[in-house]
Amino acid sequence: MNTKYSNYKTFKLISSLNIAATDSINHKIILTDLKNLTVEEIRFELTSVKGTGKWTTDVYLIFCSQHPDIFPEGDIAAMKKCL
């Protein structure tokens, strides 16, 4: 893998996590309140955080909210496991 590209992806990930943590600390997003929302509402709330997209939201729904009928469509590793 290209080191420059890898460093950029790592920087973007760390930046996104920092923004999400700051939004949580500043009560712009309250993760404990998400459990009372619909899947569509959770997607809306999470994607309002800069750097958080559909894949991150799907992974949150699978692992944190334990929704059984969510599949991360853009996840190549998950798709390969299904073949």
Secondary structure, DSSP 8 states (H G I E B T S, - for coil): --HHHHHHHHHHHHHHHHHHHHHHHTTSS-GGGGGGS-HHHHHHHHHTSTT--HHHHHHHHHHTS--TT---TT-HHHHHHH-
